[in-house]
Amino acid sequence: MPPISRGTNGSGDELVKRVLVTGAAGFVGSYLLEALRNGGGERFALATDPPGSPSEPGGDVRWIYGDLRDEAYIARVVDTARPDTVIHLAAISHVPTAAAEPALAWDVNVTATARLLHALGQSRDAGAIDPTVLIVGSAEQYGRHETHEGPLLESAVQAPRTVYAATKAAQEILALQAWRATGLKVVVARSFNHSGRGQPTRFLLPALVQRAVELRGASPGTTMPVGNRAPIRDFLHVSDVVAAYISLCRRGTPGEVYNVASGTGWSVQQLLDRVLARADVQATPVEDPALVRPVDVPVLIGDSHKLQRATGWSATRSLDDIIDDLLHAATL
């Protein structure tokens, strides 16, 4: 089988011609497929189940349904797609879900990744493809760091405190081992918190927005149940995260790790204040023990200068943009 050709955008950056997106029916996947629409290539979307809005089956996206943990299946997917770029989003990405079902989290986040890398490596060894593989990790891998340390660099010590974080750290180790041992062109993104329209309400910002919308019109003094308001998080709009992923596929260096972050931290209390103000809701937050995570990293703020230097990427959307998107979606 001949090598897969690539185009150019005139600036020396390779354009994706055949891209395989795993976890394509998820929150980030739908935005990614839309962002890739104008790239001029073929998009292969791997999902366990058919997607919902905003990305639907059909059009110029080739949807492939199945379980990434099935070794024979993923080998067939790679043979069908013959990708020159792979963006691996498929994961158990909800921290409490991973804690409640650790075996599933390890199976999906680590074992499935190992099988995907193996299938890609075999196809590469056969001369069919030579793909760039973007592995999406998480800021949770860093674990506990103190505020005075400032935004975290990629060189910061990783000390995972949750099952989810441990699986993502293991996934990264696997991927970088594949690069060192075989030359498979692996690039790693460590993504900090991101949100936007379409994110499930089990995640922080959509949950706060949903509760605020439900309290519109309530009398002053109405209480609003919340979890721990002390943790500080770094938030990006999902569209900026997707832009970073595409930039890394084009310009990232194989074997390197890049933070995808804004560099600005917001406490949950500050997020709550912004949500209530933009929703025009008066409510008194009250901590609900049921909403407090047993393990919650106090501070996660990332330094993305390495990403910016490598790709020219920068965030274009503000925290208020994220909240407004969520408010609009919650009131439709």
N, C-alpha and C positions, 0 to 999 in steps of 0.2 A: 504494500500500500504506500503511495507517495506521501511525502511530508505535507502537512496542512499549511497552506500559504497564509500570509498575513498582509494586510494593507498598511498604509501610513496616512497620518493626518497632515503631512506636510511639515511637521516640526520634528520629525525623527521618532515620534512616539508610535508604537505599534498599535493598531486597532484590532480589537477582538473580531475574529471571523467566525469562530465556533465556540460558544461559551456554554458550559454546563453549570447550572446553579442548583445546588442541593438545598433542601428546605425551602423551595421556591414558593410554596403556598403560604408561608408564614408572614408575619408582619413586615420584616425587613425585605424578604424575598420579593414581595409584590412591588415595593418601591424600586428594588434593584432591576427587576425585569423591565419596568417602565423606563428607567434611566438608560438601559441598554438598547431601547427601541431604535434610537437614531444612530446606533453604532455601525449599521450596515452589515451586521453578521447574523448568523443563525443562533437562536437562543433555545437551549434544551433545558427544560425545567423539571427537576426531579422532586417528587412530593409523595408522601404516604397517602394522602387523600386529596380529592379535587379542591382547588382553592375557591375562596369567595372574593368579594370585592376588595381592592380595586382591580385585581388582575384576574381575568377569567380565562378558562380554557379556550383554545381556538386562536384565530388570527395567525400571526407569524411565530408564535411560540409553540414549540413541540413539547407537550406535556407527557411525562413518563411516570406512571404510578407504581409504587412498590416500596419495599423495605430495604433501606440501605444496609441493614445488618445481614442480608442474604448475599453470601459471597458470589454465588453463581449469577444472581440477578445483577449485582453491581458490575460484574465483568461484562455482561451483555449491554448494560447501559453505556459503559465506556466504549465498547465496540461500535455501538450505534451512533453515539454523539461524536466520537473522535475529536474531543475538545482540544483547542489550543489554549483555553483558559478555563479553570475550574474555580468557582467561588463556593466554598463549603460553609453553608449556613446551618445545615441540619443539626439540631441539638435539642436536648432538654435544657431550656434556657431560663426557667423559673426556679429561683433558689429554693423556695419551700417545696416545690414538687420534687426536685432532686434529693432534698433531705428526706422526704417521705418515701421515695422509691429509689434508694441508692443503686440497687442492682440495675435498674432500668437506665439510670443516668450514666453509669459506667458503660453499659452495653451500647447505648446510642452515641454518647459523646466520645468514647475512646475506641471500643471494638469496631464500631462502624467506620470510624475514621481510618483505623488500621487497614480495614478491608478496601476502602476506597483508595488509599495510598498504594496498596499492593496491586490493585487492578490497574491503576494508572502507571505504576512502575513497570508492570509486565507489558503493557501496550507500548510504553516508551522503549523498552528493551527490544521489542519486536520491530522497531522502526516505524510504527504507525503514527505516533504522536510525540510531541515534546512540549508538554503543557506547562504553563505557569499555574501554580496552585495556591490560591489564597486561603489560608486557614484563619478562621475568625475565633480569637480567644477573648478573654474578658479581664477587665480591671480587677475583678474579684480575686484573680490569681495572686495579687500583691499582698492581700491580707492586711493586717494591722500596721499602720504607719502613723506617726504623730503629725499634727498640723504644722509644727515648726519646721518639718522637713521640706515643706513646699511641694509643688507639683511633682509627681513621681516620674522619674526617668525610666527608660526601658531597662537600665542596669540595676534598678532597685531590687532588693531581695524579694523573692516570692515566698510567701508563707500562707498558703491557702487555709482558710478557717471553715469552709463549708464543703459539702460533697460536690456541689456544682463547681466551686473554684478548683478543687482537687482534680476533677475530671478535665477541666479546661487546661490546667497545667500539664497533665499527663498527655493530653491531645497534642499540645505544643511540642513536648519532648519527642513524641513519636514522629511528628512531621519534620522536625529539624534533624532527627536521626536519619530519616529517609533522604533528606537533602545531602547530609554529610556522607552517607554510605553509597548512595546511588546517583547523586547529581540531579535528582528530581527537583525542579525549580520551585521550591516552596518559599512563600512569603507569608509572614505572620502579622496579623493585626490584633492588638489588644484593645478592645473597644470599651470605652467608659459608657456610662448610662446614656441612653438615647430614647427618644419618644416622638410621638406624632400621631396624627389621625390613624385609627385602625389598630392601635396597640391595645391588647386586652386589658380589662379593668383589674386584673389581678396584679398588674404592675403599678408602681407608686404614683406617678403623675396622673394616669388615667383614672386611678382609684380616687385620688383627691378631687379631680374635676367632676367625676360622677357624683360623689357625695355632695359637692357644692351645688351642682345643678339641682339635685333632689331637694335642696333646702331653699331654693329661690322662692321668695314670697313668705318665708317663715318669719315669725315675730323675732325681734331682737332678743338675744339671750338664749336662743335655741342652741342646743349642744350638737357638736359634730364629732363622732368617734374617730380617733386617729391612733396611729402607733407611736413609736419612738420618734420624737421631733428633733433629736440632737444630731443624728448622723448627717454628714456633709457629703454631697455628691456633685459630680461634674456631669452636666447635661448637654447633649447635642440634639439638634433636630435630625430625625432619621434621614432626611434627604441629604444632609451634610455628611452623614456617615456613609451612605451609599456612594456619594461622590468620592470620598476617601478610598473606599474599596476599589472603585474603578481606576482611580489614579495609581493605587498600589499595584494593580494588575499590569498597568502600562509601564510604570517607572520604578517600582519597588525592586530592591536588590535581593536575589535569592539568598536564603539563609539568615535574613535580617528580620528583626521584630520592630514594629512601629506602634506607638500609642495613637489611638484615635480619640482625641479629647479636646475640650475647649480651653482647659487651663484655669477655669473659674469654678469655684466651689459654692454650692448653695446648701444651707441646712434644710432639713425637712420643714422646720418652722418657717423659714424664708419662702420656701416653695408654697407652703400652705397660705401664707400671707398674700403672695402674688395671685394665687388661684382665687382666693376669696375676693380680692380687690377687682380682678378682671371679670369675675362672675357677678359682681355687685351683690354679694351675699354677706350678711352679718350673722356670724355664728361663733359660738364659744367652743374651741377645740377641747376635747376631753380624752385623755389617754384611755384606750380600751386594751386591756391585757391580751385579749385574743388577737389583736393586730400587731403586737410587739414580737419581733423575731427573737428566738433564743440566742442566735449568733448574728450580730450585725456589726460590720466593720465601721468604726467611727468616722473615718475620713478616707475618701478616694477622689483625688484630683490628679489629673494627668498632664504631663508636659508633652506636647505634640510637635516640638520644633524639629525633631528628626524627620517626621512625616512631611512637614512643610518644606524642609530643605530638599528632600528627595523628590517631591512631586509638585510643589507649588500650591498644594491644597491649603485652603483656609475656610473656616466656618462662615456661612453667610446668613444664618438664621439665629435669632435671639431666643432666650427663654420665653419671652412674651409671645413670640411667634408659635412656639410649641404649645403653650397654654391656649392660645386663641384657636389653633387647629383642633385641639381636643375639645374645647368648649363648643365649637361649631358642630363637631361630629356628635357630641352628646346631646345637642338640642335639636337635631334633625328628626 
